Amino acid sequence: MYKFISSSSKSKLIPLLSNSILYKSAYSSNWVSNSRNEISKFFHKPKNGNGSLVLWGQSGFRSYSSESDRETMNYDVVIVGAGPAGLSAAIKLKQVCQQKDVDLSVCVVEKGAEVGAHILSGNVFEPRALDELIPHWKEEEAPIDVPVTSDNFWLLTENRAFSLPSPFDNKGNYVISLSQLVRWLGQKAEELGVEIYPGFAASEILCNEHNEVTGIATNDMGVAKDGSRKENYQRGVALKGRVTLLAEGCRGSLSEKLIKKYNLREKGQGQHQTYALGIKEVWEIDADKQQPGYVLHTLGWPLDQKTYGGSFLYHMKDRQVAVGLVVALDYQNPFLNPYEEYQRFKRHPAIRPLLEGGTVLQYGARSLNEGGFQFSLVEQL
Ligand SMILES: Cc1cc2nc3c(=O)[nH]c(=O)nc-3n(C[C@H](O)[C@H](O)[C@H](O)COP(=O)(O)OP(=O)(O)OC[C@H]3O[C@@H](n4cnc5c(N)ncnc54)[C@H](O)[C@@H]3O)c2cc1C
């Protein structure tokens, strides 16, 4: 699959890697099941010592070397996280490359087993940013096809629901599955030549002797609980970039390390971020209860007046409903259990009848940012 060339012959660019390996779509079932193997093979350290490998793909070349204790792949841009932010950035970069007729190599590492696996889906989507990024998304069959049809806002007490004027304006918005949209964005990115590596978590920031960020390293594999190396031990890989972009989502582990290391919040006088926990389930409900495009947000019960948060309930298509509760993580009552509050919410007399007879298809929880944009921005590097 690859040839090894000595350090002294770095300048010889040899088209070594079969495109079918690295550029195989991350969305074919093959890739999902084989990606780790394929990449592991690729990352496997040559037996005869240090050296370098230069690879040519659809999009220019990137170099490969094994000069330190771990293998290194060099890109122009390394992006951490294949969420909406990371993939949009990758797509935009490649679009600008096309416009300017330059070729930059861009890769995205994603810790989920596949793109979209860590995205908690079922959301109300405002398409303005996508209109700008991919104006023909409708023709390109983006999974966005349930417009919001009614926007409801209720104040709940323990036994009653009071309808209030909605503070949201969801006209022109859609009820979507965000993980499906992210998968589609991943396909679009790949079509433009972005290399996506699902199943690999970036676990370390790499810096040079001037303390400048030079890339990331993926986690070591095959490490036993006691820290010893198992038979299948494999050292993580360094992905170096002229630019490294962290798009880890809420409170990313590497982002937090960098913010701390460079003192970015204090320098930028940024307000400390505030966070919430979102708990969510996707239910399949009875056909006669479905209303695709129906959107409901609630305030009040089961949360008390000192706890910021509320619920959401979105009717998608195919009898599916996304239902969840968001609880700000600055709650004062140490005995409050957001999961228990969510269970109570589903038993409310105005909610229960919808879910009765239904089945939970998926569930998950994820933190989300609550802090205001302008006050939370950190100093730019
Ligand atoms: C319950 C809930 C409901 C929501 N509802 C809505 C809604 O209705 N409308 C709306 O607009 N927004 C909603 N949001 C917010 C929305 O999901 C986020 O704003 C959006 O997903 C942020 O995108 P992102 O790309 O920044 O991060 P994320 O979507 O979090 O993506 C980050 C990606 O990076 C990966 N990653 C993280 N760290 C690493 C690492 N070290 N190495 C490799 N990969 C890594 C993660 O696995 C993930 O795939 C909701 C959020 C939650 C939790």
The ligand as an SDF file (V2000), in Angstrom:
LIG
                    3D

 53 58  0  0  0  0  0  0  0  0999 V2000
  -30.0620   18.6370   23.3140 C   0  0  0  0  0  0  0  0  0  0  0  0
  -29.6110   19.6650   22.3340 C   0  0  0  0  0  0  0  0  0  0  0  0
  -30.5330   20.2760   21.5030 C   0  0  0  0  0  0  0  0  0  0  0  0
  -30.1280   21.2370   20.5920 C   0  0  0  0  0  0  0  0  0  0  0  0
  -31.0550   21.8030   19.7650 N   0  0  0  0  0  0  0  0  0  0  0  0
  -30.6700   22.7020   18.8360 C   0  0  0  0  0  0  0  0  0  0  0  0
  -31.6120   23.2560   17.9320 C   0  0  0  0  0  0  0  0  0  0  0  0
  -32.7920   22.9250   17.9530 O   0  0  0  0  0  0  0  0  0  0  0  0
  -31.1660   24.1470   17.0100 N   0  0  0  0  0  0  0  0  0  0  0  0
  -29.8480   24.5210   16.9410 C   0  0  0  0  0  0  0  0  0  0  0  0
  -29.4960   25.3370   16.0610 O   0  0  0  0  0  0  0  0  0  0  0  0
  -28.9340   24.0070   17.7990 N   0  0  0  0  0  0  0  0  0  0  0  0
  -29.3000   23.1190   18.7460 C   0  0  0  0  0  0  0  0  0  0  0  0
  -28.3840   22.6050   19.6040 N   0  0  0  0  0  0  0  0  0  0  0  0
  -27.0060   23.1070   19.5500 C   0  0  0  0  0  0  0  0  0  0  0  0
  -26.2260   22.4850   18.4090 C   0  0  0  0  0  0  0  0  0  0  0  0
  -26.2750   21.0810   18.5350 O   0  0  0  0  0  0  0  0  0  0  0  0
  -24.7790   22.9740   18.4780 C   0  0  0  0  0  0  0  0  0  0  0  0
  -24.7810   24.3850   18.4460 O   0  0  0  0  0  0  0  0  0  0  0  0
  -23.9440   22.4680   17.3250 C   0  0  0  0  0  0  0  0  0  0  0  0
  -23.9840   21.0680   17.2660 O   0  0  0  0  0  0  0  0  0  0  0  0
  -22.5100   22.9510   17.5140 C   0  0  0  0  0  0  0  0  0  0  0  0
  -21.7440   22.4940   16.4280 O   0  0  0  0  0  0  0  0  0  0  0  0
  -20.1770   22.2680   16.5730 P   0  0  0  0  0  0  0  0  0  0  0  0
  -19.6880   21.7540   15.2530 O   0  0  0  0  0  0  0  0  0  0  0  0
  -19.5490   23.4940   17.1280 O   0  0  0  0  0  0  0  0  0  0  0  0
  -19.9950   21.1760   17.7020 O   0  0  0  0  0  0  0  0  0  0  0  0
  -20.5760   19.7040   17.8360 P   0  0  0  0  0  0  0  0  0  0  0  0
  -21.8640   19.5620   17.1000 O   0  0  0  0  0  0  0  0  0  0  0  0
  -20.5370   19.3780   19.2690 O   0  0  0  0  0  0  0  0  0  0  0  0
  -19.4930   18.8330   17.0430 O   0  0  0  0  0  0  0  0  0  0  0  0
  -18.2030   18.6140   17.5470 C   0  0  0  0  0  0  0  0  0  0  0  0
  -17.6690   17.3330   16.9330 C   0  0  0  0  0  0  0  0  0  0  0  0
  -16.2940   17.2130   17.2950 O   0  0  0  0  0  0  0  0  0  0  0  0
  -16.0240   15.9180   17.7610 C   0  0  0  0  0  0  0  0  0  0  0  0
  -14.8950   16.0570   18.6990 N   0  0  0  0  0  0  0  0  0  0  0  0
  -14.8900   16.7490   19.8580 C   0  0  0  0  0  0  0  0  0  0  0  0
  -13.6700   16.6850   20.4170 N   0  0  0  0  0  0  0  0  0  0  0  0
  -12.9000   15.9370   19.5870 C   0  0  0  0  0  0  0  0  0  0  0  0
  -11.5370   15.5150   19.6250 C   0  0  0  0  0  0  0  0  0  0  0  0
  -10.7110   15.8630   20.6280 N   0  0  0  0  0  0  0  0  0  0  0  0
  -11.0570   14.7230   18.6120 N   0  0  0  0  0  0  0  0  0  0  0  0
  -11.8870   14.3620   17.5780 C   0  0  0  0  0  0  0  0  0  0  0  0
  -13.1840   14.7420   17.5000 N   0  0  0  0  0  0  0  0  0  0  0  0
  -13.6710   15.5190   18.4940 C   0  0  0  0  0  0  0  0  0  0  0  0
  -17.3210   15.4490   18.4090 C   0  0  0  0  0  0  0  0  0  0  0  0
  -17.3960   14.0340   18.4470 O   0  0  0  0  0  0  0  0  0  0  0  0
  -18.3610   16.0860   17.4610 C   0  0  0  0  0  0  0  0  0  0  0  0
  -18.6900   15.2270   16.4070 O   0  0  0  0  0  0  0  0  0  0  0  0
  -28.7660   21.6270   20.5200 C   0  0  0  0  0  0  0  0  0  0  0  0
  -27.8200   20.9970   21.3510 C   0  0  0  0  0  0  0  0  0  0  0  0
  -28.2420   20.0290   22.2470 C   0  0  0  0  0  0  0  0  0  0  0  0
  -27.2040   19.3540   23.1240 C   0  0  0  0  0  0  0  0  0  0  0  0
  1  2  1  0
  2  3  1  0
  2 52  2  0
  3  4  2  0
  4  5  1  0
  4 50  1  0
  5  6  2  0
  6  7  1  0
  6 13  1  0
  7  8  2  0
  7  9  1  0
  9 10  1  0
 10 11  2  0
 10 12  1  0
 12 13  2  0
 13 14  1  0
 14 15  1  0
 14 50  1  0
 15 16  1  0
 16 17  1  0
 16 18  1  0
 18 19  1  0
 18 20  1  0
 20 21  1  0
 20 22  1  0
 22 23  1  0
 23 24  1  0
 24 25  2  0
 24 26  1  0
 24 27  1  0
 27 28  1  0
 28 29  2  0
 28 30  1  0
 28 31  1  0
 31 32  1  0
 32 33  1  0
 33 34  1  0
 33 48  1  0
 34 35  1  0
 35 36  1  0
 35 46  1  0
 36 37  1  0
 36 45  1  0
 37 38  2  0
 38 39  1  0
 39 40  1  0
 39 45  2  0
 40 41  1  0
 40 42  2  0
 42 43  1  0
 43 44  2  0
 44 45  1  0
 46 47  1  0
 46 48  1  0
 48 49  1  0
 50 51  2  0
 51 52  1  0
 52 53  1  0
M  END
$$$$
